Amino acid sequence: MKVYFVGAGPGDPELITVRGRRLLEEADVVIYADSLIHPGILGYVREGAEIHGSSSMRLQELVDLMAEACAAGKMVVRLVSGDPSLYSAVNEQTSLLERKGISCEIVPGVSSFSAAAASLGVELTCPEVSQAVVLARAEGRTPLPEGARLADVLHPSATAAVFLSAGLGEELLREFLATGFPERTPAAAVYRASWESERRLETRLELLPERLAREGMHHQTLILVGEVLGRERREGKRSRLYGG
Ligand SMILES: C[S@@+](CC[C@H](N)C(=O)[O-])C[C@H]1O[C@@H](n2cnc3c(N)ncnc32)[C@H](O)[C@@H]1O
């Protein structure tokens, strides 16, 4: 018995992996994060398969549903947004399933931070500018571990990709400034990257809270901050990959 945790990608139904799509086509039961997953992805599910939205389910209910379907010999796909390895609450589901003797397989997906970078047309690492990317979030409903506040993990030499935090603009600004990011650091936000309804803004760190509020970007928004977002900083910087 096995449950497949499949990364659906950021939105655009063409951004799921070939493997993820095949599993969806074969599944008897699909449970998906209905608030974050593009409805077009469900077009891959075969007619007659059961489809459940998970946004109103509690953890135990979700796990029981998957376990019972498995026990009945059904093939179960748990579809999560972006890549399952990031902010997907996958650990708590797989550990409860494994306790019931059900094994889990994770199929990776395109994360929203990759889709946001693609939409902005930037590479997040650039020679002489940034060679690291920090994936982080501000403190929200899920508390951050001791010593792992944004200001503890960000660094001005690294590009920051911030999830789940667009509604916390002022707090974000405080944390970035406390870490030593200059106020004028380029910053961008992408709402629903790769969806038809995608919107993006490009600004400076000091203006980010105001711009997020003005554009009404609170949810499903990925924030990128770093020198690498400034076109003039990237100009002429070459890696050694191609010589010269
Ligand atoms: C519960 S987390 C899931 C992250 C997901 N596992 C990933 O790899 O993108 C949800 C957060 O991811 C970001 N997010 C997910 N999909 C997005 C999209 N299409 N565009 C922009 N941000 C997105 C937002 O920051 C949102 O608050």
PDBQT file of the ligand as one rigid body, heavy atoms in Angstrom, charges set to zero:
ROOT
HETATM    1  C1  LIG A 301       1.747  26.345   1.686  1.00  0.00    +0.000 C 
HETATM    2  S1  LIG A 301       3.040  27.150   0.813  1.00  0.00    +0.000 S 
HETATM    3  C2  LIG A 301       3.384  25.979  -0.430  1.00  0.00    +0.000 C 
HETATM    4  C3  LIG A 301       4.683  26.193  -1.161  1.00  0.00    +0.000 C 
HETATM    5  C4  LIG A 301       4.887  25.186  -2.271  1.00  0.00    +0.000 C 
HETATM    6  N1  LIG A 301       5.182  23.885  -1.748  1.00  0.00    +0.000 N 
HETATM    7  C5  LIG A 301       5.987  25.589  -3.279  1.00  0.00    +0.000 C 
HETATM    8  O1  LIG A 301       6.981  24.860  -3.441  1.00  0.00    +0.000 OA
HETATM    9  O2  LIG A 301       5.805  26.626  -3.924  1.00  0.00    +0.000 OA
HETATM   10  C6  LIG A 301       2.119  28.392  -0.006  1.00  0.00    +0.000 C 
HETATM   11  C7  LIG A 301       2.957  29.607  -0.301  1.00  0.00    +0.000 C 
HETATM   12  O3  LIG A 301       3.763  29.354  -1.432  1.00  0.00    +0.000 OA
HETATM   13  C8  LIG A 301       3.805  30.474  -2.273  1.00  0.00    +0.000 C 
HETATM   14  N2  LIG A 301       3.108  30.132  -3.518  1.00  0.00    +0.000 N 
HETATM   15  C9  LIG A 301       2.537  28.953  -3.845  1.00  0.00    +0.000 A 
HETATM   16  N3  LIG A 301       2.108  28.974  -5.127  1.00  0.00    +0.000 NA
HETATM   17  C10 LIG A 301       2.412  30.206  -5.603  1.00  0.00    +0.000 A 
HETATM   18  C11 LIG A 301       2.276  30.829  -6.872  1.00  0.00    +0.000 A 
HETATM   19  N4  LIG A 301       1.737  30.199  -7.914  1.00  0.00    +0.000 N 
HETATM   20  N5  LIG A 301       2.735  32.101  -7.018  1.00  0.00    +0.000 NA
HETATM   21  C12 LIG A 301       3.331  32.753  -6.004  1.00  0.00    +0.000 A 
HETATM   22  N6  LIG A 301       3.497  32.197  -4.779  1.00  0.00    +0.000 NA
HETATM   23  C13 LIG A 301       3.050  30.948  -4.593  1.00  0.00    +0.000 A 
HETATM   24  C14 LIG A 301       3.114  31.607  -1.527  1.00  0.00    +0.000 C 
HETATM   25  O4  LIG A 301       4.100  32.274  -0.760  1.00  0.00    +0.000 OA
HETATM   26  C15 LIG A 301       2.156  30.842  -0.667  1.00  0.00    +0.000 C 
HETATM   27  O5  LIG A 301       1.813  31.606   0.477  1.00  0.00    +0.000 OA
ENDROOT
TORSDOF 0
